[in-house]
Amino acid sequence: MPAVNGHVADLVAQVAAEVAARLASTKKSKKRSEAAKALKASHKGNVTMKWIPFMSSFVLEKMCSLIKTGVRTDKGFKEVHLTAVVKALFEHCGIDVSSTQVYNHLGKWRQRWLTIIGLRDVSGAQWCDDTKCIILEGEHYYGHVAVSMLCLPH
């Protein structure tokens, strides 16, 4: 009887592996279709490409892995590194983007980071572990908003 149990276990493992592979391909297919819609929208006239969250996180993870390998980024990313990320994104989800699009997307994340750093340095700013965000007390918030509104172009 142990041979039968071993055979059943092998069969169950094989079915589980097949189900996992089908689920992975379904998820990848869904991501590809979402990304394809975003890319089609970017090719209609002068519409800006819409970065889907999984594409954005993939690009950021790839850039982080490049930095971990010792790539120097003090003067920005070289075209070679941007091209490597573009190729990896294409292999991952089948979406063809340009290195300029990746560079611009990284610029957006840099601006977000600078905003966070600026808010963190505001007097009276505190970090909330529950909501994972920066909290300003009332008077500091209103002071920050008032100064920010004065900086806007009229």
C-alpha positions in Angstrom: 0.0 0.0 0.0 2.8 2.5 0.6 3.6 2.6 -3.1 0.0 3.7 -3.8 0.3 6.5 -1.2 3.5 7.6 -2.8 1.9 7.6 -6.2 -1.1 9.6 -4.9 1.3 12.1 -3.3 3.2 12.4 -6.6 0.0 12.9 -8.4 -1.2 15.6 -6.0 2.1 17.4 -6.2 1.9 17.3 -10.0 -1.7 18.7 -10.0 -0.7 21.4 -7.5 2.2 22.4 -9.6 0.0 22.6 -12.7 -2.6 24.7 -10.9 0.1 27.1 -9.6 1.5 27.4 -13.1 -1.9 28.2 -14.6 -2.6 30.7 -11.8 0.7 32.4 -12.5 0.1 32.6 -16.2 -3.4 34.0 -15.6 -2.1 36.7 -13.3 0.7 37.5 -15.8 -1.9 37.6 -18.6 -4.1 40.0 -16.6 -1.1 42.2 -15.9 -0.2 42.2 -19.5 -3.7 43.2 -20.6 -3.8 46.0 -18.0 -0.4 47.2 -19.2 -1.4 47.0 -22.8 -4.4 49.2 -22.2 -2.1 51.8 -20.4 0.3 51.7 -23.3 -2.5 52.0 -26.0 -3.8 55.1 -24.1 -0.3 56.6 -24.2 -0.1 56.2 -28.0 -3.3 58.2 -28.6 -2.1 61.7 -29.4 -0.2 63.4 -26.7 -1.7 61.4 -23.8 0.8 60.6 -21.0 1.4 57.0 -20.4 -0.4 55.7 -17.3 1.9 53.7 -15.1 0.1 50.8 -13.4 1.2 50.1 -9.8 2.8 46.7 -10.6 4.8 48.3 -13.4 5.9 51.1 -11.2 6.9 48.8 -8.3 8.7 46.5 -10.8 10.8 49.4 -12.2 11.6 50.6 -8.7 12.6 47.1 -7.5 14.9 46.7 -10.6 16.5 50.0 -10.0 17.1 49.1 -6.3 18.7 45.8 -7.4 21.0 47.6 -9.7 22.1 49.9 -6.9 22.6 46.9 -4.6 25.0 45.5 -7.2 27.2 48.6 -6.8 26.1 50.8 -9.6 27.0 54.4 -8.8 24.1 56.7 -9.0 25.5 60.0 -7.6 25.4 61.5 -11.1 22.1 59.8 -12.1 21.5 56.6 -14.0 23.3 55.8 -17.2 21.4 54.9 -20.4 22.7 51.3 -20.1 21.0 50.9 -16.7 17.8 52.4 -18.0 17.8 50.1 -21.0 18.4 47.1 -18.8 15.3 48.0 -16.8 13.3 48.5 -20.0 14.3 45.1 -21.2 13.4 43.5 -17.9 10.0 45.2 -17.9 9.3 43.9 -21.4 10.3 40.4 -20.4 8.2 40.6 -17.2 4.9 41.9 -18.6 5.4 42.3 -22.4 5.1 46.1 -22.4 7.6 48.0 -24.5 8.4 51.4 -22.9 11.3 53.7 -23.7 14.2 54.5 -21.5 13.0 58.1 -21.5 9.7 57.0 -20.1 11.5 55.1 -17.3 13.7 58.1 -16.6 10.7 60.4 -16.4 8.9 57.9 -14.1 11.9 57.8 -11.8 11.8 61.6 -11.8 8.2 61.5 -10.5 9.3 59.2 -7.7 12.2 61.5 -6.9 9.8 64.5 -6.6 7.5 62.4 -4.3 10.5 61.6 -2.1 11.7 65.2 -1.9 8.1 66.2 -0.9 8.2 63.6 1.9 11.6 64.7 3.1 10.4 68.3 3.1 7.4 67.5 5.2 9.4 65.3 7.5 11.7 68.3 8.2 8.8 70.7 9.0 8.8 71.7 12.6 6.2 69.8 14.6 6.1 66.8 12.1 5.6 63.4 13.6 5.5 59.9 12.2 2.4 57.8 12.8 3.2 54.0 12.9 -0.5 53.1 12.6 -1.2 54.8 9.3 2.5 55.0 8.1 2.3 58.7 7.3 3.6 62.1 8.5 1.3 64.0 10.8 1.5 67.8 11.3 -0.2 69.5 14.3 -2.9 72.0 13.4 -1.0 75.2 13.4 2.0 73.7 11.6 -0.3 72.2 9.0 -2.0 75.5 8.4 1.3 77.3 8.3 2.7 74.8 5.7 -0.4 75.1 3.6 -0.4 78.9 3.7 3.3 79.0 2.6 2.7 76.4 -0.1 -0.3 78.4 -1.5 1.9 81.5 -1.7 4.5 79.6 -3.7 1.9 78.6 -6.4 2.1 80.6 -9.6 -0.9 83.0 -10.0 
